[in-house]
Amino acid sequence: MLGRYVGHVPHTAARIGGGSEVLGFDTPRSADHEWGPRLQVFLHPADADRYAEKIVETLADRLPATFLGYPTHFVPTENEQVRRMAATEGPVHHRVEVTDLGTWFSRHLGFDPRRAVTVADWLATPTQALAEASAGVVFHDGLAQLVAARSRLAWYPPDVWRHVLACQWQRISQEEAFVGRCGEVGDELGSAVVGARLVRDLMRLCLLMGRSYPPYSKWLGSAFARLGCAPGLTPTLIAALAATGWRDREQHLARAYEDIAGMHNRLGLTEPVDPATRPYHERPFRVLRAERFAAALVAGISAAEIRSLPVVGAIDQYVDSTDVLSDPRRCRAAARAVLAGAEAPEAR
């Protein structure tokens, strides 16, 4: 359909980036904002400079008012930056973005995957952004660049994957004893909060083990539910969240730890690691000692550049601010600071 408006200009058309429909999580509720006939049209940079504005204007004048029964016109909601579908009899305020690939990738990811993707690029990019760029649909790749670029983003290189997995296990190791320690002093609320954090980290770990980029919090459970391990683990994780006493909470988490430890061993990324839970040193708290899995993964990394990295991982393994994670510039600045600290320990 767009060909008649873009004409002879070489272009690629796709629906990638933000939006629940890109990841396949949209429901009828999604139609109340920024959902509908939307896509990106990518041009060569010189063509984007020359034709983008004209194409946008042409689409506004000539797009049909509906497509497959959905309005192509979008009007502002209470938030002026957010729009929703609405009928129109005049020009169409459409949601067709016309740009070049380099500009789009730089704005969305902070780097251009048509060139070599560095370790720093992988680790500075939130998994949500990687999911949005590698999911969705390419309708027409007339530039013959987008499909190849997305294939590079499909999943982490093996050593980066091991590093990110190690860092996720490390996160779990740092708090797994606190469920019991909080409970021991009568802080059931604190124990429940720690337990919920651990459940979230275990869900993200399972997604990473399943080679699936964890989405942000709204869709984390929906993404987890798609995993083959979800039917077995979900009742245990829900029981951990629902527990009103720390001993029950610890028992359910311990079962989840052992199940997921078994999943790790079946991946074959390391030599088998004992999946049994155990006391936390001399304290009577049942834990996995998850740092053992982190250490085994780090030992299996062949690239010295990655093996020497601090065990903190990708940006969304140590940053939890939406305002940072939605801004590639801030993500890359934070990642640079972490890597610089690793290179110059005397400056800490």
ZAPA-544459 format. One line per 5 residues: their letters; for each residue x, y, z of N, C-alpha, C, CB. Coordinates in steps of 0.001 Angstrom, whole numbers. Atoms other than C-alpha are relative to their C-alpha. Glycine has a CB too. Example, Ala and Ser with C-alpha at 12.3 -4.5 7.8 and 13.67 -1.06 7.14 Angstrom:
BEGIN
as) 890/-1190/0/12300/-4500/7800/900/1200/0/-992/27/1246 | -820/-1190/-60/13670/-1060/7140/-770/1090/730/414/462/-1415
***
This chain:
BEGIN
mlgry) 824/-1213/0/0/0/0/858/1263/0/-931/6/1213 | -817/-1207/-103/2745/2468/958/796/258/-1264/938/-105/1179 | -807/-168/1191/4562/1848/-2300/-484/1103/-899/41/-1259/-756 | 535/-1027/897/2231/4161/-4190/339/1404/479/-1508/-148/-128 | -321/-1321/-538/3151/7032/-1830/1504/241/47/-592/156/1392
vghvp) -1454/-139/-45/6886/6346/-1451/577/23/-1412/628/-1144/817 | -386/-44/1401/7154/5721/-5175/1341/-656/-264/37/1415/-472 | -1259/582/448/10592/5163/-6651/1082/38/1062/480/710/-1225 | -1042/-156/-1011/12495/5986/-3438/241/-1344/690/-392/1094/1039 | -273/1265/-699/14234/2842/-2073/-322/140/1489/1484/-427/-193
htaar) 416/-130/-1392/12814/2122/1342/-185/-1375/634/-1301/814/100 | 329/1165/-816/12264/-405/4118/-1184/387/868/1226/-474/871 | 1171/-265/-824/8946/-654/5961/-96/-1072/1082/-1295/38/-864 | 24/939/-1124/8591/-2238/9401/-853/557/1125/1426/-292/504 | 618/-431/-1261/6755/-2125/12716/837/-592/1119/-1520/-453/109
igggs) -895/393/-1075/9419/-2302/15407/1/1119/1033/1445/-290/-533 | -91/-1043/-1008/10258/-317/18541/-1055/-139/1077/-116/1345/-644 | 936/4/-1105/7886/668/21333/-1403/-386/-423/-23/1340/649 | 1377/393/263/4369/-677/21598/-229/-1446/386/-348/213/-1465 | 259/1358/-481/2810/-3738/23194/-192/-983/-1138/-1220/-14/892
evlgf) 228/906/1117/1899/-5144/19782/1302/-511/-599/-818/688/-1066 | -1291/446/541/5575/-5353/18796/448/-1287/690/1076/1104/173 | -390/1184/-756/6199/-7891/21554/-1115/-1032/87/430/396/1386 | 1104/950/-11/2825/-9573/21074/-761/-47/1305/507/-1348/-308 | 692/-35/-1280/1394/-8496/24420/-1249/883/-29/941/485/1074
dtprs) 1136/-910/55/-1381/-6198/23177/-1309/-754/215/-27/740/-1340 | 1354/487/-251/-4993/-6713/24215/-954/1099/-449/-221/-377/1522 | 925/-1092/347/-8191/-4751/23465/261/1280/789/-1428/-445/232 | -303/-1187/-810/-7136/-2401/26286/1072/862/-651/450/-414/1402 | -1110/-733/599/-4058/-1433/24267/-459/1066/-978/924/-952/-696
adhew) 475/-928/1034/-6203/420/21722/-313/1384/526/-1219/-555/-657 | 361/-1323/-520/-6788/3331/24098/1112/1030/-154/-376/-111/1453 | -1048/-986/263/-3423/4924/23285/1115/-635/-827/565/569/1326 | -1168/350/822/-643/4691/20686/-72/-1424/-561/1271/155/821 | 195/1312/621/-2099/1532/19137/-840/203/-1239/-678/-1017/983
gprlq) 755/-123/1240/-3365/1169/15601/915/-177/-1191/-710/1350/-71 | -844/122/1199/-2032/1304/12029/1227/903/112/-808/355/-1274 | -1234/-746/-211/1547/2384/12729/1151/-764/-635/260/239/1511 | -1208/647/501/4917/1679/11161/1098/1024/-215/-287/-753/-1303 | -1127/-850/374/8330/3025/10256/309/-222/-1475/1253/-299/884
vflhp) -524/61/1366/9517/3823/6736/1424/527/63/-890/834/-1021 | -1409/-360/-54/13302/3867/6487/518/277/-1404/823/-1114/672 | -591/-410/1269/15146/5650/3680/1516/80/149/-579/1362/-467 | -1413/-353/-60/18785/6138/2752/118/1397/611/661/-57/-1423 | -119/-1305/-655/20104/9145/4760/-232/1180/-938/1356/127/621
adadr) 190/-1115/937/20278/11418/1695/-1449/108/-435/900/-167/-1227 | 1413/-13/386/16769/10399/670/-879/472/1148/-441/-1392/-458 | 779/-467/-1147/15500/10984/4201/51/1520/90/521/-632/1307 | -116/-1450/-17/16852/14527/4108/-843/645/-1093/1452/409/-155 | 664/-595/1170/15303/15100/709/-1510/-254/-30/623/-545/-1271
yaeki) 1378/404/256/11993/13228/835/-860/-216/1246/8/-1241/-789 | 779/416/-1173/10946/12449/4433/-1178/923/270/891/-53/1227 | 1075/-946/-306/8951/15611/5022/-1110/-81/-1036/547/1427/72 | 993/87/1067/7220/15313/1659/-834/-1270/120/683/50/-1363 | 729/1254/-156/6312/11673/2280/-989/100/1150/969/-1164/232
vetla) 900/-179/-1149/4851/12537/5691/-1211/832/-401/743/672/1181 | 1106/-847/444/2766/15304/4109/-918/-734/-977/541/1271/-650 | 805/739/981/1644/13065/1253/-882/-1022/692/902/-697/-1032 | 792/974/-738/530/10366/3676/-1140/679/757/888/-778/970 | 1057/-722/-710/-1408/12940/5696/-1154/353/-924/559/1266/635
drlpa) 1034/-403/961/-3283/14024/2554/-698/-1187/-642/606/866/-1078 | 522/1052/862/-3777/10675/863/-269/-1341/669/933/-211/-1095 | 314/1264/-654/-3894/7876/3414/-1506/-156/141/680/-85/1375 | 1415/217/-291/-7340/6300/3655/-272/240/1480/-429/-1428/-404 | 328/-323/-1390/-9145/7289/6852/-16/-1233/886/-1343/694/72
tflgy) -38/1240/-775/-9300/3642/7915/820/-1039/-753/-1436/-531/279 | -714/1124/590/-7263/509/7325/-404/-1243/776/1560/217/28 | 522/1210/-640/-8763/-2923/8031/-967/323/1132/1145/-846/532 | 1001/-394/-981/-11463/-1113/9965/501/883/1116/-590/-1191/585 | -570/-830/-1065/-9085/877/12190/328/1381/-552/1270/-661/602
pthfv) -374/-1343/453/-8678/4667/11932/1506/133/-151/-518/1055/974 | -1412/-318/165/-5332/5819/10595/344/1355/608/373/-19/-1475 | -148/-1330/-591/-5844/9199/12293/141/-134/1517/-1214/910/-363 | -239/42/-1438/-4540/9814/15830/-165/1406/582/1417/-565/312 | 222/-1287/-676/-5602/12589/18230/635/-64/1385/-1533/337/103
ptene) -635/3/-1319/-4022/13697/21528/-936/-527/1083/462/1403/361 | 713/342/-1228/-5083/12183/24840/237/1135/991/478/-1391/586 | -283/-1023/-1009/-4841/14107/28111/1484/363/16/-439/-484/1389 | -1435/-240/164/-1092/13731/27670/232/376/-1460/857/-1266/414 | -136/-492/1372/-304/15785/24579/979/-819/-826/441/1441/14
qvrrm) -994/787/715/2586/13465/23714/-527/-1384/-376/1255/-136/840 | 568/1332/230/344/10380/23629/-1279/155/-802/-276/-746/1348 | 1169/-132/879/-2280/9821/20939/-760/-1321/-89/430/461/-1409 | 856/1176/186/-5134/7441/20199/-721/122/-1333/-1023/-148/1171 | 715/21/1265/-7054/6434/17097/-1320/772/107/-261/-1447/-439
aateg) 1284/-703/60/-10028/8580/16061/-379/179/-1463/68/1384/736 | 479/-222/1365/-12185/9039/12977/297/1435/-424/-1519/-295/-106 | -213/-1347/541/-11505/12017/10715/-547/76/-1412/1500/375/17 | 411/-248/1384/-12853/13548/7527/990/911/-704/-1402/615/-45 | -996/-898/583/-9854/15802/6974/1334/-686/-123/141/1263/831
pvhhr) -1336/591/78/-6098/15289/6787/236/-976/1154/1074/1101/10 | -270/1044/-990/-4785/12264/8667/1265/350/784/148/-1389/-687 | -1184/-108/-856/-2486/12809/11627/430/-1441/271/-296/814/1361 | -307/1424/-25/-872/9424/11082/1162/-301/931/315/-496/-1400 | -1119/472/-812/1658/7361/12971/973/-783/-885/-504/-881/1182
vevtd) -1035/558/868/3993/6604/10074/1243/853/190/-454/-34/-1513 | -1267/-703/-245/7534/7563/11039/904/-206/-1208/696/-511/1314 | -875/72/1169/9832/8365/8105/1366/528/409/-584/813/-1212 | -1332/-379/-445/13544/8416/8887/1015/-922/-669/116/-70/1553 | -1006/937/497/16817/6635/8124/380/-957/1121/1256/753/-534
lgtwf) -273/1046/-978/18013/3482/9871/996/439/1069/517/-1230/-700 | -998/-425/-975/21056/5049/11496/-584/896/1065/1126/707/-688 | 638/-898/-959/18996/7791/13109/-897/-772/949/-806/1077/-725 | 929/752/-849/16374/5337/14366/753/-863/996/-926/-873/-853 | -747/864/-902/18869/2858/15797/725/812/1076/1002/-842/-788
srhlg) -726/-818/-978/20928/5586/17469/-945/556/1048/740/1146/-697 | 971/-556/-945/17826/7107/19035/-577/-1081/914/-1131/700/-756 | 651/1052/-770/16383/3776/20175/984/-832/820/-774/-900/-925 | -961/871/-666/19503/1806/21099/1230/732/508/423/-1083/-931 | -1243/-679/-327/22341/4300/21276/1166/-446/-855/330/-214/1434
fdprr) -1032/454/932/24321/2453/18567/-680/-527/-1251/909/-1095/644 | 525/466/1284/23906/1230/14997/476/-1427/-240/448/935/-1166 | -420/1394/139/23906/-2597/14704/354/-408/-1420/-1074/-891/501 | -480/323/1337/24651/-2428/10992/1523/-59/-19/-507/1030/-1019 | -1442/121/-191/28226/-1985/12176/256/-1014/1112/648/1385/340
avtva) -341/955/-1057/30072/-4201/14648/-607/451/1326/1537/-149/131 | 591/-284/-1305/28272/-4404/17985/1029/-362/1069/-1344/-793/209 | -1037/223/-998/30723/-4016/20859/-593/-561/1289/751/1301/287 | 433/456/-1325/30579/-5522/24332/-671/1149/748/1202/-552/815 | 596/-1162/-665/29889/-2021/25652/-1400/289/-532/891/1231/-181
dwlat) 1337/-198/568/26954/-1698/23237/-998/-964/624/28/-184/-1526 | 913/992/-573/25399/-4933/24511/-341/349/1444/618/-1406/-72 | 219/-171/-1432/25845/-4086/28170/-638/1335/351/1299/-135/730 | 606/-1306/-270/24674/-472/27905/-1446/85/-476/812/1091/-660 | 1327/-47/599/21383/-1409/26228/-985/-822/812/45/-500/-1442
ptqal) 996/765/-764/18314/-2398/28286/-589/-1135/-833/-1123/925/487 | 585/1135/701/16810/-5761/27412/-1326/378/-658/-204/-1166/962 | 1250/-452/621/13496/-4002/26734/280/591/-1377/-711/1042/895 | -323/-625/1285/15122/-1964/23962/477/-1023/-1007/1058/1075/181 | -446/1052/908/16837/-5013/22487/-1181/-827/-494/1027/-905/691
aeasa) 1196/742/404/13512/-6840/22479/-798/783/-1031/-878/-313/1218 | 800/-820/914/11751/-3944/20752/639/116/-1377/-203/1384/585 | -679/-132/1293/14394/-3692/18035/60/-1319/-755/1406/534/200 | -136/1296/663/14569/-7426/17332/-1330/-709/-201/919/-881/794 | 1333/576/188/10837/-8217/17568/-764/839/-1032/-781/-62/1358
gvvfh) 773/-726/993/7994/-6865/15442/108/-638/-1371/452/1437/-64 | 113/535/1357/7623/-7273/11694/710/921/-988/-1484/-175/-397 | -534/-734/1146/9608/-6213/8644/-876/-342/-1198/1518/-356/-271 | 916/231/1113/7138/-5782/5783/723/-9/-1347/-1086/1063/-7 | -707/-139/1275/9590/-4801/3058/1387/548/300/-780/937/-1001
dglaq) -1366/-432/-291/13380/-4556/3271/696/410/-1292/796/-1123/713 | -558/-469/1259/14094/-2628/114/1422/507/107/-853/1071/-549 | -1378/-453/-205/17305/-1239/1619/948/-1162/258/63/980/1161 | -795/1209/-250/18482/-4797/2372/967/180/1165/776/-386/-1252 | -858/-238/-1161/19848/-3699/5758/-667/-366/1320/416/1444/37
lvaar) 661/161/-1291/17219/-4043/8465/-36/-1455/451/-1409/549/-67 | 66/1407/-386/16804/-7829/8423/1350/-469/537/-433/-870/-1196 | -1330/404/-451/20563/-8339/8745/344/641/1343/1055/376/-1047 | -287/-687/-1266/20840/-5747/11517/-761/-652/1147/-366/1495/-98 | 794/629/-1048/18031/-7375/13479/509/-1396/339/-1454/-71/-420
srlaw) -555/1328/-285/19647/-10783/13126/1185/105/960/436/-699/-1308 | -1118/-197/-929/22703/-9378/14928/-500/258/1418/881/1167/-465 | 568/-338/-1305/20435/-8254/17758/-828/-1131/592/-851/1238/-117 | 921/1048/-426/18537/-11534/18055/336/-549/1380/0/-1122/-1004 | -398/449/-1331/20577/-12644/21072/1454/351/238/-225/-1517/166
yppdv) -1365/-319/-394/23764/-11947/22988/1010/-982/-606/116/-3/1520 | -1086/938/313/27065/-13399/21762/242/-931/1193/1308/769/-367 | -114/990/-1082/27959/-16529/23817/682/507/1269/746/-1181/-498 | -691/-449/-1212/30468/-14889/26181/-763/1116/707/1408/475/-344 | 820/-1038/-632/28228/-11863/26768/-1178/-647/715/-501/1032/-1049
wrhvl) 1101/729/-637/25364/-14266/27512/448/-602/1327/-528/-1106/-932 | -516/568/-1242/27483/-16099/30083/196/1092/1058/1329/-737/-261 | -225/-1097/-944/28448/-12780/31659/-1312/498/596/731/1154/-690 | 1281/-507/-489/24860/-11552/31909/-671/-1023/920/-929/345/-1182 | 540/1040/-877/23726/-14898/33352/733/-5/1341/106/-1385/-672
acqwq) -774/-20/-1239/26552/-14784/35894/-432/1156/891/1498/101/-305 | 389/-1172/-781/25516/-11312/36958/-1398/-152/589/64/1250/-865 | 1336/220/-552/21905/-12396/37409/49/-969/1183/-944/-537/-1086 | -190/886/-1146/22958/-15295/39625/626/763/1174/884/-1204/-391 | -659/-776/-1055/25172/-12857/41540/-1007/865/749/1112/879/-591
risqe) 1051/-797/-658/22182/-10586/42222/-763/-857/1006/-979/593/-1048 | 764/882/-885/20316/-13533/43709/829/-354/1228/-433/-1284/-744 | -855/377/-1126/23280/-14531/45863/88/1099/1050/1390/-343/-496 | -194/-1132/-913/23435/-11072/47410/-1176/229/941/248/1251/-792 | 1174/-247/-849/19918/-11190/48897/-689/-1264/482/-990/836/-743
eafvg) 780/1205/-314/18874/-14829/49234/-52/-293/1495/581/-1195/-726 | 23/258/-1447/19792/-14964/52942/-864/995/760/1407/34/553 | 702/-1055/-726/17844/-11812/53784/-1462/-337/273/81/1287/-772 | 1380/417/-291/14437/-13500/53592/-79/-523/1426/-483/-1086/-1006 | -20/526/-1354/15337/-15405/56758/487/992/1025/844/-1207/55
rcgev) -552/-956/-975/17373/-12657/58384/-1032/1037/393/1242/695/-567 | 1066/-957/-333/14517/-10154/58150/-1052/-668/876/-656/565/-1288 | 1029/695/-773/12048/-12734/59394/437/-304/1407/-388/-1270/-681 | -522/363/-1314/14266/-13718/62298/-166/1134/1011/1468/-385/-111 | 147/-1140/-910/14021/-10201/63742/-1432/519/19/954/1124/-400
gdelg) 1403/-382/-26/10254/-10075/63226/-430/941/-1087/-308/604/1277 | 331/-927/1092/10334/-7988/60048/-581/-788/-1174/1263/809/-451 | 633/768/1070/7872/-9960/57934/-214/846/-1254/-1331/-565/477 | 157/-857/1172/7230/-6975/55682/1309/83/-780/-464/1407/418 | -1296/-54/669/10931/-6623/54950/336/-1315/-674/1090/363/988
savvg) -244/1311/590/11210/-10358/54342/-821/-189/-1266/-321/-1105/1004 | 860/133/1181/8279/-10229/51917/524/839/-1156/-1439/412/334 | -547/-862/1048/9853/-7323/50008/1226/-657/-627/366/1394/570 | -1175/697/533/13136/-9215/49673/-442/-1209/-822/947/-442/1149 | 498/1158/730/11216/-12308/48623/-545/369/-1365/-1065/-693/798
arlvr) 543/-448/1287/9410/-10379/45913/1117/396/-953/-962/1180/201 | -1145/-350/845/12700/-8976/44631/662/-1257/-560/1025/832/796 | -616/1242/447/14106/-12488/44455/-856/-703/-1042/240/-923/1182 | 883/595/1009/11055/-13761/42571/191/709/-1335/-1485/77/447 | -222/-741/1244/11517/-10986/40022/1336/-381/-625/-50/1515/258
dlmrl) -1312/344/549/15209/-11807/39661/13/-1425/-546/1085/160/1071 | 73/1369/509/14437/-15508/39237/-747/-54/-1329/-680/-914/1022 | 733/-45/1273/11904/-14736/36509/881/543/-1113/-1266/861/134 | -909/-559/992/14423/-12569/34691/1104/-999/-338/607/1317/508 | -1021/1014/242/17037/-15301/35105/-526/-1080/-943/460/-626/1324
cllmg) 586/1034/863/14705/-17862/33532/-134/496/-1437/-1374/-432/535 | 94/-554/1353/14076/-15569/30570/1370/47/-658/-619/1406/31 | -1352/-40/558/17808/-15044/30097/497/-1402/-330/965/683/980 | -393/1377/283/18390/-18780/30326/-717/-526/-1242/-298/-900/1207 | 781/406/1161/15676/-19242/27699/267/826/-1234/-1438/65/320
rsypp) -392/-838/1137/17380/-16748/25358/-1154/919/-416/440/-882/-1193 | 1094/-934/253/14532/-14268/25685/268/1271/791/-1383/-622/386 | -280/-1253/-697/15118/-10593/26497/-1120/314/990/171/1157/-1008 | 1046/-349/-956/13264/-9747/29727/-578/1386/-299/552/-47/1431 | 601/-1316/204/10758/-6946/29091/-122/749/1318/-1375/-132/-660
yskwl) 154/-768/-1229/10035/-4182/31556/-1173/-531/807/-195/1491/-310 | 817/652/-1019/7846/-4821/34585/-1421/-315/-448/-53/858/1210 | 1395/222/393/4423/-4504/32923/-189/-1339/-698/-474/1121/-909 | 143/1208/794/5091/-7493/30666/893/-1133/478/296/299/-1433 | -916/1041/-456/7542/-9503/32766/-724/-1323/229/699/440/1280
gsafa) 752/1226/-251/4931/-12008/33925/-538/-620/-1274/-1136/276/943 | 518/522/1269/3441/-12311/30446/1101/-693/-791/-618/1130/-837 | -1119/619/706/6866/-13029/28952/421/-1293/688/1189/969/-82 | -376/1197/-753/7714/-15499/31720/-976/-1141/-274/50/306/1506 | 1021/1026/208/4424/-17343/31116/191/-756/-1306/-1373/626/25
rlgca) -247/662/1279/5584/-18183/27585/1105/-1053/76/357/1027/-1042 | -1123/922/-110/8584/-20159/28833/-482/-1416/298/968/467/1086 | 341/1385/-273/8524/-23924/28939/40/-349/1474/918/-898/-743 | -110/278/-1432/9495/-23843/32622/-1113/627/820/1319/484/510 | 980/-774/-762/6625/-21535/33606/-1066/-850/686/-668/981/-904
pgltp) 1042/768/-699/3921/-24160/34325/488/-649/1289/-543/-1068/-912 | -524/620/-1203/6174/-25883/36838/414/993/1065/1154/-853/-346 | -531/-966/-966/7661/-22779/38453/-1038/983/523/1122/762/-622 | 937/-1058/-385/4704/-20404/38559/-694/-274/1332/-1040/177/-1080 | 636/223/-1311/2832/-22105/41459/963/210/1165/-570/-1407/67
tliaa) -982/-159/-1067/6029/-22136/43516/304/1472/244/1286/-756/-340 | -292/-1427/-152/6779/-18462/42838/-1187/747/595/379/612/-1351 | 1196/-635/-575/3193/-17437/43590/-110/-328/1485/-1281/-460/-746 | 48/380/-1413/3345/-19396/46845/1016/794/814/258/-1503/159 | -1002/-804/-712/6538/-17555/47795/-508/1420/216/1332/26/-780
laatg) 531/-1355/-126/4830/-14229/47131/-1168/61/979/-439/520/-1362 | 1199/-6/-845/1677/-15225/49007/294/-372/1442/-1028/-949/-559 | -314/460/-1354/3454/-16596/52082/-72/1143/999/1388/-641/38 | 102/-1026/-1042/2711/-14690/55283/1048/-184/1090/-1388/-19/619 | -1067/243/-969/5588/-16210/57261/1302/-291/-719/-364/-1162/934
wrdre) -1269/94/713/9267/-16167/56415/459/-1427/-226/1052/742/748 | -439/1382/182/9806/-19887/56920/-671/-629/-1221/-305/-828/1257 | 680/491/1206/7166/-20757/54328/561/662/-1250/-1513/253/92 | -546/-746/1143/8521/-18049/52028/1363/-592/-405/144/1524/351 | -1322/563/260/12040/-19444/52347/-104/-1396/-615/818/-54/1294
qhlar) 167/1352/522/10811/-22997/51683/-386/19/-1479/-1058/-752/810 | 419/-85/1404/9067/-22023/48428/1132/528/-880/-1237/904/-137 | -1122/-518/782/12048/-19989/47251/1075/-1071/-172/596/1250/673 | -1018/1045/93/14398/-22876/48025/-382/-1017/-1071/189/-699/1363 | 428/936/1044/12316/-25167/45835/229/603/-1384/-1487/-373/182
ayedi) -218/-670/1286/12446/-22599/43023/1489/44/-337/-582/1430/28 | -1443/-34/247/16217/-22217/43445/483/-1339/-567/762/334/1302 | -490/1312/418/16764/-25946/43087/-491/-360/-1399/-438/-1071/996 | 521/270/1346/14500/-26218/40038/781/781/-1059/-1497/359/-77 | -690/-840/986/16242/-23335/38290/1473/-376/-93/-143/1490/364
agmhn) -1374/501/44/19665/-24640/39271/89/-1229/-899/501/-337/1418 | 28/1140/908/18722/-27866/37518/-100/434/-1454/-1158/-910/344 | 85/-546/1357/17760/-25833/34446/1361/484/-471/-1017/1148/-60 | -1351/-465/345/21203/-24211/34522/872/-1177/-434/651/735/1200 | -847/1149/328/22902/-27606/34534/-387/-610/-1344/-92/-1059/1100
rlglt) 429/577/1276/20804/-28780/31604/396/864/-1194/-1503/-203/3 | -480/-849/1096/21966/-25792/29548/1377/-435/-486/46/1462/443 | -1330/456/380/25468/-27254/29560/1006/1112/-208/-88/-799/-1231 | -934/-1112/158/27157/-23852/29736/1203/-117/932/-714/1314/251 | -1094/206/-955/29312/-24955/32686/15/-1484/386/-167/922/1278
epvdp) 42/1305/-650/30320/-28125/34443/-1173/-4/983/1356/-320/730 | 1140/25/-921/27397/-29298/36626/357/608/1357/-495/-1435/187 | -142/-620/-1315/26962/-27291/39817/-1056/-629/909/-157/1577/-74 | 927/645/-931/25362/-28915/42867/-1247/878/172/688/-258/1379 | 1202/-833/-47/21715/-27712/42735/-683/25/1362/-974/-474/-1023
atrpy) 666/94/-1295/20915/-28444/46390/174/1284/808/542/-1193/787 | -113/-1126/-927/20147/-25656/48837/702/-469/1264/-1398/599/336 | -833/303/-1162/22101/-25455/52071/-81/1158/989/1478/-263/-422 | 8/-1124/-956/22530/-23344/55250/902/1131/-484/454/-473/1399 | -817/-1164/332/23953/-19860/54896/1105/121/1044/-865/1307/-63
herpf) -1114/58/-943/27349/-20334/56556/-488/-673/1295/571/1441/288 | 448/593/-1259/26617/-20937/60253/-1421/423/357/948/386/1124 | 1343/-491/-323/23236/-19239/60081/-1072/-955/-544/-208/1423/-576 | 1006/1010/355/20037/-21305/59873/-956/470/-1094/-797/-385/1229 | 830/-455/1114/18789/-19835/56591/309/-876/-1211/251/1517/-320
rvlra) -173/919/1123/18228/-22067/53576/208/795/-1277/-1219/-945/-139 | -351/-767/1201/19938/-20682/50468/632/-948/-1024/979/1181/348 | -650/765/1062/21397/-21890/47176/1497/258/-45/-619/335/-1343 | -1349/-513/212/24694/-19990/47464/204/204/-1502/1081/-974/593 | 91/-190/1454/23959/-18720/43973/1284/531/-616/-1129/941/-324
erfaa) -1268/-491/552/27410/-17157/43630/816/-1137/-610/818/705/1091 | -696/1146/600/28651/-20688/42801/-301/-108/-1494/-403/-1303/711 | 391/57/1406/26725/-20533/39527/620/1169/-764/-1539/19/-140 | -653/-1153/623/28056/-17055/38804/1464/-306/-280/-121/1245/898 | -1426/296/163/31623/-18230/39337/227/-1018/-1114/592/-522/1318
alvag) -156/1014/1043/31148/-21273/37091/-178/616/-1379/-1004/-1143/202 | 219/-652/1290/29810/-19083/34288/1168/905/-370/-1295/805/25 | -1145/-872/280/32617/-16543/34595/1200/-833/-424/353/859/1236 | -1146/854/337/35161/-19370/34473/-90/-530/-1425/94/-1168/977 | 178/510/1351/33683/-20490/31154/86/1047/-1082/-1294/-677/-100
isaae) -112/-1075/980/34119/-17109/29457/1399/-12/-599/-310/1378/645 | -1309/98/659/36899/-17274/26888/625/1360/-280/-132/-765/-1296 | -529/-1314/354/37243/-13566/26026/495/715/1254/-1075/850/-720 | -573/-661/-1173/39585/-11861/28486/-690/1324/280/1495/225/-194 | 674/-1286/-165/37822/-8541/27862/-1267/-144/832/-335/602/-1362
irslp) 1263/195/-714/34566/-9977/29209/245/-634/1362/-959/-873/-824 | -290/651/-1280/36031/-12201/31917/439/1010/1061/1084/-1063/-183 | -518/-988/-950/37645/-9122/33493/-1041/1032/432/1180/710/-605 | 1018/-992/-336/34395/-7151/33690/-510/-196/1425/-1166/-76/-991 | 631/163/-1318/32824/-6428/37087/-1286/-802/-136/-292/1378/650
vvgai) 1166/877/82/30062/-8903/37884/-1247/793/396/177/-1256/915 | 1237/-779/-178/27263/-6337/37631/-885/-92/-1229/325/1469/297 | 779/360/1168/26197/-7020/34056/-494/1110/-869/-1114/-747/415 | 631/-957/895/23913/-5213/31666/-675/1097/808/-1017/-699/-919 | 463/-1210/-676/22491/-1808/32480/-1211/-241/889/-329/1056/-1015
dqyvd) 1191/174/-823/19121/-3033/33744/178/-1072/1065/-1179/-343/-871 | -300/838/-1153/20832/-5414/36159/529/819/1170/1007/-1071/-379 | -430/-840/-1118/22083/-2486/38207/-627/1388/-9/1492/133/-16 | 751/-1255/30/19882/467/37187/-1482/-343/-79/439/908/-1209 | 1424/329/-66/16176/445/38011/-866/1242/-187/-330/-670/1336
stdvl) 735/-1247/218/15105/3936/36941/-552/45/-1420/906/1222/262 | 614/-102/1326/12640/4261/34072/583/1166/-788/-1518/158/125 | -518/-1179/690/14002/7713/33274/1389/-254/-573/39/1192/949 | -1318/357/542/17481/6251/32791/-149/-1054/-1090/936/-517/1122 | 81/1121/930/16501/3025/31051/-711/355/-1298/-702/-1154/655
sdprr) 674/-419/1233/14340/4871/28511/817/1015/-793/-1361/587/327 | -845/-994/668/17209/7174/27506/1362/-617/-307/162/1277/880 | -1277/642/324/20116/5552/25615/1224/805/424/69/-252/-1471 | -1162/-808/-398/22413/8482/26396/315/-207/1474/-252/1496/-282 | -219/215/-1429/21923/8056/30135/486/-1422/268/-1289/275/787
craaa) -447/1389/-161/22286/4279/29847/1481/-137/-320/-819/-937/-899 | -1390/150/415/25579/4576/28019/932/761/938/185/489/-1443 | -812/-732/-972/26869/7196/30457/174/-818/1278/-642/1365/324 | -77/823/-1207/26041/4942/33416/904/-1204/-229/-1401/-463/431 | -835/1161/304/27644/1926/31727/1468/392/-97/-453/-660/-1304
ravla) -1388/-457/92/30779/3915/30921/590/221/1384/89/1291/-823 | -489/-257/-1357/31060/4944/34570/334/-1305/709/-1041/790/810 | -257/1301/-626/30811/1323/35717/1270/-621/-566/-1195/-951/-208 | -1182/588/620/33402/135/33202/1256/778/360/-166/-54/-1514 | -1162/-818/-373/35719/3049/34014/436/-321/1424/-326/1508/-132
gaeap) -328/370/-1368/35504/2135/37696/712/-1325/78/-1239/-46/835 | -657/1308/12/36502/-1426/36859/1440/117/-479/-771/-979/-888 | -1331/-163/569/39517/-232/34888/925/765/944/-87/717/-1341 | -826/-827/-879/40695/2158/37619/-450/-180/1447/-79/1495/-414 | 495/267/-1359/40017/542/41027/523/996/1021/382/-1398/425
ear) -539/-960/-967/42253/3073/42769/-829/1258/85/1417/360/-357 | 802/-1222/4/39744/5785/41834/-1292/-169/779/-310/419/-1422 | 1264/225/-716/36890/4181/43783/44/616/1382/-302/-1497/108
***
